[in-house]
Amino acid sequence: MAPRRSRLGPALFFGALAVASLGILSRADAAFGPARVHTPRAPRLSLARPSTSAHGRSRAVRMVTALPSTPVSIPLELSTSPEGLRYEWVPVGSLAGVAVPRPLAGPIFAPAAPGFYHLAILDGDERRVVDSLTVGVLTPMSAKRGISINGYRIGFYAGERRGDLDAAPPGFLEVRAVDVTLPVSEHLTIEDFITHDEQTTWPRYVAMDPRLLDKLELVFEEIARFRGERGAEVDVDVHSGFRTPLHNRRVPRAAGDSRHQYGDAADVAVDANGDGRVTWVDISLIERAVERVEREHPDLVGGLGVYRGGSPYAHIDVRGRRARWRA
């Protein structure tokens, strides 16, 4: 029988090696501290969105406006403190940010160039684009030369030739063909506010007051409530939004100081009772809704004009004082 080989030698060798290794690790711990285990940092931007107040009292406003490089108010909901976070602006339809990121803990300044942007929040390598609210950066009124901005004919505002720029909008949205479908509120898009004139070149320029958007959406909400269907889809047709002063002079029966010229008025037809057509009954429901909204929100008080005709509609504005008429 072949003699059995002893396994004691290899066992002693590996045991000594393990003890030596433990000694080396102990000396390393003493010199450098215990070895660190890398744990991935939990994302801090799991929640980063505009608060409900950023969307107006109607919670349905989708666009706010600001002049270039001026502070813009966007209340945010965050899952962490804004300390250490930064923000940048991303043009709508793009992925790349513009300009150098700034600290989020402080005023948020609009981009320097006119256009449409989403806010992006940065935390190290983490990035979250807040796309539920668009910021429309205006082309300032001071960019107007004579009757035009970049070849688009606007005309003159009352008092403008005397240098009274307070009698004119502070600026205009610069709208290109790809921008017309951008939502400005739950029911409305930029296209609803473009002047219906003969000009066909781009860009076009639009004055639009976000307070009007909020008031209109509150009216639509009231109409849905009348029907007992809160949140129901409301069929809205905007006959006229912004009108340039040049075009306003050509509109039959238009007031010389029409609020349409300032972007805070709209003529709307709404199928308020949901029967598939717009009649005088619908306009009466719009009147009731406007009265209720203005009672509950006095800062949105303005004009209400009702037009019968063959295709009835209502004029709604936020001029700051009560005005009523029928035609």
C-alpha positions in Angstrom: 0.0 0.0 0.0 1.4 3.4 -1.0 2.2 5.6 2.1 -0.4 8.4 2.9 1.1 11.9 2.3 0.9 14.3 5.1 -1.3 17.5 4.5 0.1 19.3 7.6 2.8 21.2 5.7 0.5 23.0 3.3 -2.0 23.8 6.0 0.7 25.4 8.2 1.9 27.4 5.2 -1.5 28.9 4.3 -2.3 29.5 8.0 0.9 31.5 8.4 0.1 33.4 5.2 -3.4 34.4 6.5 -1.9 35.6 9.8 0.7 37.6 8.0 -2.0 39.2 5.8 -4.1 40.1 8.9 -1.1 41.8 10.4 -0.5 43.8 7.2 -4.1 44.9 7.1 -4.0 45.9 10.8 -0.9 48.0 10.3 -2.7 49.6 7.2 -5.8 50.4 9.3 -3.6 51.9 12.0 -1.8 54.1 9.4 -4.7 55.1 7.1 -7.9 54.2 8.9 -10.3 51.4 8.0 -11.0 50.8 4.3 -14.0 52.8 3.0 -16.9 51.1 1.2 -18.4 53.4 -1.6 -22.1 53.8 -1.2 -23.9 55.6 -4.1 -25.4 58.9 -3.0 -29.2 59.0 -3.1 -30.5 61.4 -5.8 -31.6 64.7 -4.3 -33.7 65.8 -7.2 -36.3 63.1 -7.0 -38.8 65.9 -6.6 -38.1 69.1 -8.4 -41.2 70.9 -9.9 -43.0 74.2 -9.8 -45.4 74.4 -6.8 -49.1 74.7 -7.5 -48.9 78.5 -7.0 -46.6 78.8 -10.0 -49.5 77.7 -12.2 -51.8 80.5 -10.9 -54.9 80.2 -8.8 -56.5 78.1 -11.6 -53.5 75.7 -11.4 -53.7 75.7 -15.2 -51.2 78.4 -16.3 -48.4 76.9 -18.3 -46.3 80.0 -19.2 -45.0 83.0 -17.4 -43.2 85.9 -19.0 -40.2 88.0 -18.1 -37.9 90.6 -19.6 -34.3 89.5 -20.4 -32.0 89.0 -17.4 -34.6 90.1 -14.9 -35.8 88.1 -11.8 -38.5 85.6 -12.6 -40.7 84.2 -9.8 -41.0 80.4 -10.0 -42.0 78.8 -6.7 -40.5 75.4 -6.5 -41.1 72.1 -4.7 -37.9 70.4 -3.9 -37.0 67.2 -2.0 -34.0 68.8 -0.5 -32.6 72.2 0.5 -31.7 74.5 -2.4 -28.3 75.1 -0.8 -25.7 73.6 -3.1 -28.1 73.3 -6.1 -27.7 75.3 -9.3 -30.0 76.2 -12.2 -29.6 76.8 -15.9 -32.0 77.5 -18.8 -32.8 75.0 -21.6 -34.4 76.4 -24.8 -37.6 74.5 -25.6 -36.9 71.8 -28.1 -33.2 71.6 -27.0 -31.2 69.5 -24.5 -28.3 71.9 -24.0 -28.3 74.6 -21.4 -27.5 78.2 -22.2 -25.2 80.4 -20.1 -23.3 79.5 -16.9 -25.3 77.7 -14.2 -26.1 79.9 -11.1 -26.9 79.0 -7.5 -30.5 78.1 -6.9 -30.5 79.6 -3.4 -31.3 83.1 -4.4 -33.1 85.1 -7.1 -33.7 83.2 -10.4 -32.9 85.4 -13.4 -34.4 85.0 -16.8 -32.1 84.2 -19.8 -30.5 87.1 -21.6 -32.0 86.3 -25.0 -35.7 86.3 -26.0 -37.2 82.9 -26.5 -38.9 80.1 -24.7 -37.1 78.2 -22.0 -37.5 75.5 -19.3 -35.7 75.6 -16.0 -33.1 72.9 -15.3 -32.0 72.2 -11.8 -28.5 70.8 -11.2 -27.0 68.8 -8.3 -23.5 67.7 -9.3 -23.9 65.4 -12.3 -27.6 65.1 -11.6 -29.9 67.3 -13.8 -33.7 67.6 -13.8 -35.5 69.7 -16.4 -38.7 71.3 -15.2 -40.9 71.2 -18.3 -44.4 71.7 -16.8 -43.9 75.5 -16.9 -42.4 77.5 -19.8 -40.8 80.9 -19.3 -41.3 83.2 -22.3 -38.5 85.8 -22.4 -39.8 89.0 -24.0 -38.3 91.1 -26.7 -38.4 94.5 -24.9 -40.6 97.3 -26.2 -37.3 99.3 -26.6 -36.3 97.0 -29.5 -39.1 98.5 -31.6 -37.9 100.7 -34.4 -40.6 102.9 -35.9 -43.7 100.7 -36.4 -41.8 97.4 -36.5 -39.7 94.9 -34.7 -37.4 92.8 -36.9 -39.6 93.6 -39.9 -42.9 92.7 -38.2 -45.3 95.7 -38.3 -46.9 96.6 -35.0 -47.8 100.3 -35.4 -47.8 102.9 -32.7 -49.3 102.9 -29.3 -51.1 105.9 -27.9 -48.6 108.1 -26.2 -45.6 106.2 -27.7 -44.5 109.1 -29.8 -44.4 111.3 -26.7 -42.1 108.7 -25.1 -44.7 107.4 -22.8 -43.8 103.7 -22.8 -46.0 103.0 -19.8 -48.9 103.2 -22.2 -47.5 100.1 -24.1 -46.7 96.5 -23.2 -43.3 96.0 -21.6 -42.4 93.6 -24.4 -43.5 90.9 -26.8 -43.1 87.1 -27.2 -41.0 86.4 -30.2 -42.9 83.6 -32.0 -41.5 81.4 -34.7 -43.6 78.9 -36.7 -42.4 76.0 -34.5 -43.6 77.8 -31.4 -47.3 78.2 -32.2 -48.4 75.0 -30.6 -46.7 75.7 -27.2 -49.3 75.6 -24.4 -49.7 78.8 -22.4 -52.4 77.3 -20.3 -54.4 74.1 -20.1 -56.9 75.1 -22.8 -54.8 77.7 -24.8 -51.7 77.8 -27.0 -49.6 80.7 -28.4 -51.5 80.4 -31.7 -54.6 81.6 -29.9 -53.0 85.0 -29.3 -51.3 85.7 -32.6 -52.7 88.8 -34.5 -55.0 87.8 -37.3 -53.5 90.2 -39.8 -52.1 89.8 -43.3 -48.5 89.3 -42.3 -47.0 85.9 -43.0 -43.3 86.3 -42.2 -41.7 84.9 -39.1 -41.0 85.7 -36.3 -44.1 87.4 -35.2 -44.6 89.3 -32.0 -47.3 88.8 -29.4 -48.2 90.6 -26.2 -49.7 88.3 -23.6 -50.5 88.9 -19.9 -50.4 85.7 -17.8 -53.0 87.2 -15.5 -55.5 86.9 -18.4 -54.6 83.2 -18.8 -55.3 82.6 -15.1 -58.7 84.5 -15.4 -59.8 82.6 -18.5 -58.9 79.2 -16.9 -60.8 80.2 -13.8 -63.8 81.0 -16.0 -63.5 77.7 -17.8 -63.4 75.9 -14.4 -66.5 77.7 -13.3 -68.3 76.7 -16.5 -67.4 73.0 -15.8 -68.7 73.4 -12.3 -72.0 74.7 -13.6 -72.3 71.5 -15.6 -71.6 69.5 -12.5 -68.5 68.1 -14.2 -65.5 69.7 -12.4 -62.4 69.1 -14.6 -64.6 68.4 -17.6 -63.2 69.2 -21.0 -64.4 72.6 -22.2 -64.6 73.4 -25.9 -63.0 76.9 -26.4 -62.6 78.9 -29.5 -60.5 82.1 -29.3 -61.8 84.6 -31.9 -59.2 87.2 -31.1 -56.2 87.5 -28.7 -53.5 90.0 -29.2 -54.0 92.7 -31.8 -51.3 95.0 -33.0 -52.3 98.7 -32.9 -51.9 98.7 -36.7 -54.4 95.8 -37.1 -56.8 97.1 -34.4 -57.5 100.2 -36.4 -58.8 97.9 -39.2 -61.1 95.8 -37.0 -64.8 96.9 -37.3 -66.3 98.2 -34.1 -62.9 97.9 -32.3 -62.3 100.5 -29.6 -59.4 102.8 -30.2 -57.8 101.9 -26.9 -58.8 98.2 -27.1 -57.2 96.0 -24.4 -56.4 93.5 -27.1 -53.4 95.8 -28.0 -51.9 95.2 -24.6 -52.2 91.4 -24.5 -54.7 91.3 -21.6 -57.9 90.6 -23.5 -59.4 87.8 -25.5 -62.7 87.2 -27.4 -63.8 83.7 -26.7 -66.7 81.4 -27.7 -67.3 78.5 -25.3 -69.8 75.6 -25.6 -70.6 76.2 -22.0 -73.6 73.8 -21.7 -71.9 71.1 -23.7 -74.6 70.7 -26.4 -72.1 70.9 -29.3 -72.9 74.5 -30.4 -72.4 78.0 -29.1 -75.6 80.0 -28.6 -76.8 82.9 -26.5 -77.3 80.5 -23.6 -73.6 79.7 -23.6 -72.7 83.5 -23.5 -75.0 83.9 -20.5 -73.2 81.2 -18.7 -69.8 82.9 -19.5 -71.2 86.1 -18.0 -72.1 84.2 -14.8 -68.7 82.6 -14.6 -66.9 85.9 -15.1 -68.9 87.7 -12.4 -68.1 84.9 -9.9 -64.4 84.9 -10.7 -64.1 88.6 -10.3 -66.0 88.5 -6.9 -63.6 85.8 -5.7 -60.4 87.4 -7.2 -60.8 91.2 -7.2 -57.3 91.7 -8.6 -58.5 90.1 -11.9 -61.4 92.5 -12.4 -61.8 93.9 -15.9 -64.0 94.1 -18.9 -66.8 91.9 -20.0 -68.5 92.5 -23.3 -71.0 90.2 -24.9 -71.7 90.1 -28.6 -74.8 88.4 -30.0 -74.6 88.4 -33.8 -74.6 85.3 -35.9 -71.7 83.8 -33.9 -72.0 85.0 -30.3 -68.9 85.4 -28.2 -67.6 87.2 -25.1 -64.8 89.7 -24.6 -62.9 89.1 -21.3 -60.0 91.3 -20.1 -58.0 92.2 -16.9 -57.8 95.9 -17.3 -58.0 96.5 -13.5 -61.4 98.1 -13.4 -64.9 96.9 -14.0 -66.4 97.5 -17.4 -69.5 96.0 -19.0 -71.2 96.3 -22.4 -73.3 94.5 -24.9 -73.3 94.7 -28.7 
